[in-house]
Amino acid sequence: MPQDVRIIRLDEPGLRVPATSVRDPGSDAIDLAAVAAGLTTALTRYQRSGMAAPVIGTAVRMIALDVDGMCQVRRLSGVASGAVVHFDPEITPLAGEMAEDYETCVSIPRTTGLVARPSRIRYRATTSSGEPVDWELFGRAARVVAHQVDHLDGVLFLDHADPSSVASMPRLSRDDSGR
């Protein structure tokens, strides 16, 4: 497990750069297995439900999802525990229904805001072994996936948040800064 995973912060330029497809020319130079290992390490270390490659400093369209904390992802992926890593994820909102909830982000420590997101999405991606993923997600799983896919497009939850709802939270522990 890589120990040197570093979280990119709001004030660093990498978060606003759209990620390139895993299939794009030039992505062969990226060690996808190392990025996947970094994503799963960060997911566990920072106790997150999802993690996008740009958050750990690699501008490639790859995300990791925690199967232990999201029963839909566990059921649909067939993975009993740990994380799944997907390449080139895309989402399509379904049914036009939106749900508001407060979000946080490891790249924006101790900050929260109320964000409206589609309550149901169609999620398409490719597994690290090349298998297609085509899922319908709802509720928390839809929100987590949408948040991660936004990162791949250089978009942060603050871009969607109701400005009057954005607030700072107290420090919870010595290690909540992500550094």
ROMAR-783566 format. One line per field, with one value per atom (N, C-alpha, C): residue number from 0; residue in three letters; atom name; x, y, z. Coordinates in pm, whole numbers. Atoms other than C-alpha are relative to their C-alpha. Layout:
REM ROMAR-783566
num <- [NUM,...]
residu <- [ALA,...]
atome <- [CA,...]
u <- [X,...]
v <- [Y,...]
w <- [Z,...]
//
This chain:
REM ROMAR-783566
num <- [0,0,0,1,1,1,2,2,2,3,3,3,4,4,4,5,5,5,6,6,6,7,7,7,8,8,8,9,9,9,10,10,10,11,11,11,12,12,12,13,13,13,14,14,14,15,15,15,16,16,16,17,17,17,18,18,18,19,19,19,20,20,20,21,21,21,22,22,22,23,23,23,24,24,24,25,25,25,26,26,26,27,27,27,28,28,28,29,29,29,30,30,30,31,31,31,32,32,32,33,33,33,34,34,34,35,35,35,36,36,36,37,37,37,38,38,38,39,39,39,40,40,40,41,41,41,42,42,42,43,43,43,44,44,44,45,45,45,46,46,46,47,47,47,48,48,48,49,49,49,50,50,50,51,51,51,52,52,52,53,53,53,54,54,54,55,55,55,56,56,56,57,57,57,58,58,58,59,59,59,60,60,60,61,61,61,62,62,62,63,63,63,64,64,64,65,65,65,66,66,66,67,67,67,68,68,68,69,69,69,70,70,70,71,71,71,72,72,72,73,73,73,74,74,74,75,75,75,76,76,76,77,77,77,78,78,78,79,79,79,80,80,80,81,81,81,82,82,82,83,83,83,84,84,84,85,85,85,86,86,86,87,87,87,88,88,88,89,89,89,90,90,90,91,91,91,92,92,92,93,93,93,94,94,94,95,95,95,96,96,96,97,97,97,98,98,98,99,99,99,100,100,100,101,101,101,102,102,102,103,103,103,104,104,104,105,105,105,106,106,106,107,107,107,108,108,108,109,109,109,110,110,110,111,111,111,112,112,112,113,113,113,114,114,114,115,115,115,116,116,116,117,117,117,118,118,118,119,119,119,120,120,120,121,121,121,122,122,122,123,123,123,124,124,124,125,125,125,126,126,126,127,127,127,128,128,128,129,129,129,130,130,130,131,131,131,132,132,132,133,133,133,134,134,134,135,135,135,136,136,136,137,137,137,138,138,138,139,139,139,140,140,140,141,141,141,142,142,142,143,143,143,144,144,144,145,145,145,146,146,146,147,147,147,148,148,148,149,149,149,150,150,150,151,151,151,152,152,152,153,153,153,154,154,154,155,155,155,156,156,156,157,157,157,158,158,158,159,159,159,160,160,160,161,161,161,162,162,162,163,163,163,164,164,164,165,165,165,166,166,166,167,167,167,168,168,168,169,169,169,170,170,170,171,171,171,172,172,172,173,173,173,174,174,174,175,175,175,176,176,176,177,177,177,178,178,178]
residu <- [MET,MET,MET,PRO,PRO,PRO,GLN,GLN,GLN,ASP,ASP,ASP,VAL,VAL,VAL,ARG,ARG,ARG,ILE,ILE,ILE,ILE,ILE,ILE,ARG,ARG,ARG,LEU,LEU,LEU,ASP,ASP,ASP,GLU,GLU,GLU,PRO,PRO,PRO,GLY,GLY,GLY,LEU,LEU,LEU,ARG,ARG,ARG,VAL,VAL,VAL,PRO,PRO,PRO,ALA,ALA,ALA,THR,THR,THR,SER,SER,SER,VAL,VAL,VAL,ARG,ARG,ARG,ASP,ASP,ASP,PRO,PRO,PRO,GLY,GLY,GLY,SER,SER,SER,ASP,ASP,ASP,ALA,ALA,ALA,ILE,ILE,ILE,ASP,ASP,ASP,LEU,LEU,LEU,ALA,ALA,ALA,ALA,ALA,ALA,VAL,VAL,VAL,ALA,ALA,ALA,ALA,ALA,ALA,GLY,GLY,GLY,LEU,LEU,LEU,THR,THR,THR,THR,THR,THR,ALA,ALA,ALA,LEU,LEU,LEU,THR,THR,THR,ARG,ARG,ARG,TYR,TYR,TYR,GLN,GLN,GLN,ARG,ARG,ARG,SER,SER,SER,GLY,GLY,GLY,MET,MET,MET,ALA,ALA,ALA,ALA,ALA,ALA,PRO,PRO,PRO,VAL,VAL,VAL,ILE,ILE,ILE,GLY,GLY,GLY,THR,THR,THR,ALA,ALA,ALA,VAL,VAL,VAL,ARG,ARG,ARG,MET,MET,MET,ILE,ILE,ILE,ALA,ALA,ALA,LEU,LEU,LEU,ASP,ASP,ASP,VAL,VAL,VAL,ASP,ASP,ASP,GLY,GLY,GLY,MET,MET,MET,CYS,CYS,CYS,GLN,GLN,GLN,VAL,VAL,VAL,ARG,ARG,ARG,ARG,ARG,ARG,LEU,LEU,LEU,SER,SER,SER,GLY,GLY,GLY,VAL,VAL,VAL,ALA,ALA,ALA,SER,SER,SER,GLY,GLY,GLY,ALA,ALA,ALA,VAL,VAL,VAL,VAL,VAL,VAL,HIS,HIS,HIS,PHE,PHE,PHE,ASP,ASP,ASP,PRO,PRO,PRO,GLU,GLU,GLU,ILE,ILE,ILE,THR,THR,THR,PRO,PRO,PRO,LEU,LEU,LEU,ALA,ALA,ALA,GLY,GLY,GLY,GLU,GLU,GLU,MET,MET,MET,ALA,ALA,ALA,GLU,GLU,GLU,ASP,ASP,ASP,TYR,TYR,TYR,GLU,GLU,GLU,THR,THR,THR,CYS,CYS,CYS,VAL,VAL,VAL,SER,SER,SER,ILE,ILE,ILE,PRO,PRO,PRO,ARG,ARG,ARG,THR,THR,THR,THR,THR,THR,GLY,GLY,GLY,LEU,LEU,LEU,VAL,VAL,VAL,ALA,ALA,ALA,ARG,ARG,ARG,PRO,PRO,PRO,SER,SER,SER,ARG,ARG,ARG,ILE,ILE,ILE,ARG,ARG,ARG,TYR,TYR,TYR,ARG,ARG,ARG,ALA,ALA,ALA,THR,THR,THR,THR,THR,THR,SER,SER,SER,SER,SER,SER,GLY,GLY,GLY,GLU,GLU,GLU,PRO,PRO,PRO,VAL,VAL,VAL,ASP,ASP,ASP,TRP,TRP,TRP,GLU,GLU,GLU,LEU,LEU,LEU,PHE,PHE,PHE,GLY,GLY,GLY,ARG,ARG,ARG,ALA,ALA,ALA,ALA,ALA,ALA,ARG,ARG,ARG,VAL,VAL,VAL,VAL,VAL,VAL,ALA,ALA,ALA,HIS,HIS,HIS,GLN,GLN,GLN,VAL,VAL,VAL,ASP,ASP,ASP,HIS,HIS,HIS,LEU,LEU,LEU,ASP,ASP,ASP,GLY,GLY,GLY,VAL,VAL,VAL,LEU,LEU,LEU,PHE,PHE,PHE,LEU,LEU,LEU,ASP,ASP,ASP,HIS,HIS,HIS,ALA,ALA,ALA,ASP,ASP,ASP,PRO,PRO,PRO,SER,SER,SER,SER,SER,SER,VAL,VAL,VAL,ALA,ALA,ALA,SER,SER,SER,MET,MET,MET,PRO,PRO,PRO,ARG,ARG,ARG,LEU,LEU,LEU,SER,SER,SER,ARG,ARG,ARG,ASP,ASP,ASP,ASP,ASP,ASP,SER,SER,SER,GLY,GLY,GLY,ARG,ARG,ARG]
atome <- [N,CA,C,N,CA,C,N,CA,C,N,CA,C,N,CA,C,N,CA,C,N,CA,C,N,CA,C,N,CA,C,N,CA,C,N,CA,C,N,CA,C,N,CA,C,N,CA,C,N,CA,C,N,CA,C,N,CA,C,N,CA,C,N,CA,C,N,CA,C,N,CA,C,N,CA,C,N,CA,C,N,CA,C,N,CA,C,N,CA,C,N,CA,C,N,CA,C,N,CA,C,N,CA,C,N,CA,C,N,CA,C,N,CA,C,N,CA,C,N,CA,C,N,CA,C,N,CA,C,N,CA,C,N,CA,C,N,CA,C,N,CA,C,N,CA,C,N,CA,C,N,CA,C,N,CA,C,N,CA,C,N,CA,C,N,CA,C,N,CA,C,N,CA,C,N,CA,C,N,CA,C,N,CA,C,N,CA,C,N,CA,C,N,CA,C,N,CA,C,N,CA,C,N,CA,C,N,CA,C,N,CA,C,N,CA,C,N,CA,C,N,CA,C,N,CA,C,N,CA,C,N,CA,C,N,CA,C,N,CA,C,N,CA,C,N,CA,C,N,CA,C,N,CA,C,N,CA,C,N,CA,C,N,CA,C,N,CA,C,N,CA,C,N,CA,C,N,CA,C,N,CA,C,N,CA,C,N,CA,C,N,CA,C,N,CA,C,N,CA,C,N,CA,C,N,CA,C,N,CA,C,N,CA,C,N,CA,C,N,CA,C,N,CA,C,N,CA,C,N,CA,C,N,CA,C,N,CA,C,N,CA,C,N,CA,C,N,CA,C,N,CA,C,N,CA,C,N,CA,C,N,CA,C,N,CA,C,N,CA,C,N,CA,C,N,CA,C,N,CA,C,N,CA,C,N,CA,C,N,CA,C,N,CA,C,N,CA,C,N,CA,C,N,CA,C,N,CA,C,N,CA,C,N,CA,C,N,CA,C,N,CA,C,N,CA,C,N,CA,C,N,CA,C,N,CA,C,N,CA,C,N,CA,C,N,CA,C,N,CA,C,N,CA,C,N,CA,C,N,CA,C,N,CA,C,N,CA,C,N,CA,C,N,CA,C,N,CA,C,N,CA,C,N,CA,C,N,CA,C,N,CA,C,N,CA,C,N,CA,C,N,CA,C,N,CA,C,N,CA,C,N,CA,C,N,CA,C,N,CA,C,N,CA,C,N,CA,C,N,CA,C,N,CA,C,N,CA,C,N,CA,C,N,CA,C,N,CA,C,N,CA,C,N,CA,C,N,CA,C,N,CA,C,N,CA,C,N,CA,C,N,CA,C,N,CA,C,N,CA,C,N,CA,C,N,CA,C,N,CA,C,N,CA,C,N,CA,C,N,CA,C,N,CA,C,N,CA,C,N,CA,C,N,CA,C,N,CA,C,N,CA,C,N,CA,C]
u <- [84,0,89,-84,154,-20,8,237,10,-27,312,-116,114,-40,-21,19,-87,-129,125,-419,27,-12,-434,-109,89,-594,-64,76,-837,89,-85,-560,108,-96,-354,-68,63,-414,-53,38,-453,-146,141,-809,-92,85,-944,31,-39,-783,-84,75,-1018,94,-82,-882,-15,3,-795,-49,49,-949,116,-98,-764,37,-22,-798,73,-66,-639,147,-143,-297,78,-80,-35,-32,32,-218,75,-79,-4,120,-115,273,-37,45,61,-9,8,100,-136,137,-271,-12,4,-207,47,-49,-11,-104,105,-288,-114,106,-547,38,-47,-338,-3,5,-306,-142,140,-681,-57,54,-765,67,-68,-502,-63,59,-643,-143,137,-999,-5,-7,-907,57,-68,-671,-90,84,-919,-146,134,-1227,-106,91,-1406,-78,81,-1678,45,-49,-1518,124,-123,-1192,27,-30,-1102,149,-144,-754,53,-55,-717,24,-15,-754,134,-133,-431,108,-102,-256,21,-13,-314,-124,113,-534,-45,52,-674,-139,138,-1041,-9,2,-1031,-54,51,-1226,3,14,-1236,-125,120,-1556,10,-3,-1582,-121,114,-1796,-49,41,-1801,-105,92,-1993,-117,111,-2224,-52,52,-2439,-39,30,-2553,124,-125,-2193,47,-38,-2120,-84,90,-2425,25,-16,-2376,137,-136,-2000,31,-30,-2008,126,-119,-1708,-48,50,-1760,55,-62,-1521,111,-110,-1272,-49,32,-1293,-3,-4,-1364,59,-60,-1169,-58,60,-1332,69,-61,-1193,-109,85,-1360,-149,141,-1681,-78,94,-1980,-130,131,-2312,-103,115,-2652,-109,111,-2921,-123,124,-3243,-117,127,-3601,-9,7,-3512,-17,16,-3547,134,-122,-3295,-18,0,-3202,110,-99,-3022,57,-66,-2769,131,-128,-2456,112,-115,-2127,127,-135,-1764,94,-99,-1444,136,-132,-1102,95,-83,-950,-34,46,-1142,-32,22,-1093,-89,82,-1340,-97,96,-1584,-116,118,-1939,-92,99,-2219,-113,120,-2569,2,-11,-2560,-121,108,-2850,62,-49,-2770,-115,104,-2975,-15,23,-3136,20,-25,-3097,88,-89,-2822,23,-55,-2709,150,-145,-2343,63,-72,-2120,149,-145,-1751,57,-69,-1496,81,-81,-1337,146,-142,-962,33,-22,-997,-68,58,-1180,-148,142,-1535,-84,85,-1812,-85,88,-2008,-116,119,-2365,-101,81,-2549,-99,90,-2849,21,-26,-2767,-98,89,-2982,52,-33,-2952,147,-139,-2611,101,-93,-2436,1,7,-2559,74,-66,-2435,152,-145,-2091,61,-52,-2040,-2,8,-2158,109,-106,-1916,136,-129,-1625,12,-4,-1716,19,-26,-1730,150,-145,-1368,73,-65,-1275,-18,26,-1420,53,-55,-1238,-103,110,-1560,2,3,-1582,-140,134,-1885,-35,25,-1845,-60,55,-1932,-152,144,-2278,-70,60,-2333,-76,72,-2588,97,-100,-2351,-35,39,-2553,15,-13,-2504,145,-141,-2123,48,-43,-1972,128,-119,-1650,-42,27,-1655,120,-114,-1443,91,-96,-1132,-43,50,-1232,110,-110,-893,131,-133,-521,23,-31,-528,-111,106,-837,41,-44,-633,38,-34,-538,146,-142,-170,80]
v <- [-118,0,124,-120,335,88,-85,555,148,-139,874,69,-63,962,138,-137,1336,54,-59,1516,140,-132,1815,90,-94,2119,100,-99,2383,107,-109,2641,-48,53,2412,-15,-3,2428,-134,130,2053,-36,35,2037,56,-66,2263,-43,47,2078,-123,119,1840,-118,121,1485,-57,64,1296,-145,137,966,-99,108,647,-49,45,570,102,-104,899,-33,16,891,75,-63,970,-54,56,802,-132,123,491,28,-35,679,1,0,676,-142,131,377,-12,7,304,-84,83,32,79,-83,279,105,-97,539,-69,76,276,-31,28,177,127,-127,543,41,-33,595,-83,85,297,30,-40,401,127,-127,754,-21,30,620,-54,59,416,98,-90,666,115,-116,955,-36,53,736,65,-58,846,-108,93,682,-5,-5,787,87,-77,929,6,-20,1074,25,-11,1061,144,-135,1442,44,-35,1467,-47,47,1268,41,-60,1462,-61,60,1257,34,-47,1413,-103,106,1089,-37,28,983,-138,121,724,34,-18,690,-132,117,451,21,-4,369,-104,88,216,-92,93,-98,-28,26,-130,100,-104,196,26,-21,175,-136,133,-137,-15,10,-53,-35,25,-49,-143,138,-375,-99,92,-547,-1,-9,-420,-46,38,-478,-146,137,-820,-10,-3,-714,6,12,-813,105,-94,-568,76,-79,-293,108,-107,-72,-56,27,-84,123,-109,125,-5,-9,245,106,-89,411,70,-78,683,-1,0,712,116,-101,902,-17,10,985,72,-62,1069,9,-12,1212,-72,68,1010,64,-40,1116,148,-142,1484,41,-32,1461,40,-46,1650,-20,12,1598,88,-87,1846,-69,49,1744,75,-64,1878,-92,75,1768,58,-40,1781,-56,51,1713,0,11,1596,109,-107,1866,138,-127,2139,-27,44,2050,95,-71,2154,101,-86,2308,-87,71,2202,97,-82,2327,-86,68,2234,-6,23,2083,-79,75,1976,-86,95,1667,-89,94,1423,-114,107,1166,-139,126,893,29,-17,852,-134,116,610,20,-7,536,-102,88,395,22,-5,315,-133,125,40,-40,49,-177,-5,9,-209,-124,118,-550,12,-24,-396,-32,33,-503,128,-119,-250,4,-25,-101,82,-75,16,-18,10,83,115,-107,281,15,-28,444,105,-99,643,37,-42,830,33,-32,848,-47,51,631,91,-91,861,130,-124,1166,-18,24,1016,-11,17,912,133,-130,1251,94,-84,1428,-37,46,1215,32,-31,1259,150,-144,1635,29,-20,1617,-26,33,1459,112,-112,1766,132,-121,2014,81,-66,2096,-45,30,2116,19,-12,2086,145,-142,2455,71,-59,2533,-20,31,2379,45,-26,2476,132,-123,2730,85,-82,3014,32,-32,3091,-119,120,2732,-39,38,2716,44,-29,2693,-75,68,2603,-86,91,2311,0,7,2276,-116,108,2064,-118,117,1710,-84,77,1551,58,-48,1603,-29,44,1425,28,-24,1569,96,-95,1811,-70,74,1536,10,-15,1630,-103]
w <- [0,0,0,5,-103,124,-118,194,-36,37,0,-73,65,-116,61,-44,-98,-61,44,-122,-57,63,-360,60,-68,-195,-95,74,-315,-62,49,-355,-98,96,-582,-136,133,-959,-50,54,-1019,12,-20,-889,-108,99,-1163,-143,133,-1456,-35,40,-1641,-26,14,-1635,-141,131,-1952,12,5,-2051,15,-9,-1968,-140,139,-2342,-85,79,-2456,-26,24,-2623,108,-105,-2364,137,-132,-2079,23,-18,-2145,91,-84,-1963,148,-139,-1647,50,-62,-1419,68,-49,-1377,127,-121,-1118,121,-112,-904,39,-29,-935,74,-67,-839,145,-136,-537,86,-72,-438,35,-26,-469,115,-107,-250,134,-124,6,56,-45,21,48,-39,39,144,-134,347,102,-94,509,44,-32,490,21,-30,547,-87,97,232,-73,77,25,-146,136,-301,-8,20,-432,-150,143,-774,-18,26,-927,8,-13,-956,145,-142,-577,54,-43,-541,-99,86,-814,-136,133,-1130,-81,79,-1398,-103,86,-1537,53,-38,-1537,67,-80,-1260,138,-135,-936,75,-87,-642,85,-82,-453,111,-117,-106,-2,0,-115,142,-139,266,47,-46,307,-93,94,6,-49,32,-18,-148,144,-375,-80,72,-495,28,-34,-308,-80,69,-457,-150,145,-812,-49,43,-823,28,-40,-657,85,-85,-445,145,-137,-81,95,-94,85,-70,55,10,-94,95,-296,-142,143,-667,-67,76,-916,-141,132,-1236,-85,97,-1548,-81,90,-1758,37,-41,-1555,-60,50,-1691,77,-62,-1531,-86,63,-1673,105,-97,-1442,-53,36,-1441,74,-61,-1365,38,-26,-1317,145,-142,-938,60,-67,-728,151,-146,-364,54,-64,-140,123,-120,121,15,-25,282,-47,46,127,60,-38,230,-105,94,39,70,-62,153,-51,56,-72,56,-57,110,148,-138,477,81,-98,743,-63,67,493,-48,46,409,-71,69,188,-51,47,75,-153,144,-276,-49,65,-498,-109,101,-704,-45,44,-911,101,-98,-682,-61,71,-948,-120,115,-1205,-69,71,-1471,1,-16,-1411,-94,92,-1684,19,-17,-1651,-50,32,-1711,122,-113,-1443,-42,30,-1418,-84,84,-1586,-136,132,-1885,-13,4,-1794,5,-4,-1864,128,-115,-1572,-53,37,-1633,112,-121,-1309,9,-43,-1192,150,-141,-859,50,-60,-620,138,-136,-293,18,-36,-127,-105,101,-388,-123,114,-668,33,-41,-472,2,-10,-403,-140,136,-766,-75,67,-897,49,-59,-659,-61,54,-786,-149,143,-1154,-20,6,-1094,12,-14,-976,-131,127,-1310,-103,89,-1482,55,-60,-1255,77,-72,-1067,146,-143,-687,56,-57,-461,30,-27,-376,-122,122,-740,-9,1,-682,128,-132,-318,5,-32,-207,82,-69,-107,146,-138,205,94,-84,328,28,-16,302,138,-137,648,32,-52,825,117,-110,1063,94,-93,1377,-34,20,1361,86,-70,1455,65,-56,1516,-51,44,1470,-146,135,1134,-101,97,964,-110,103,756,-130,120,510,-41,34,512,74]
//
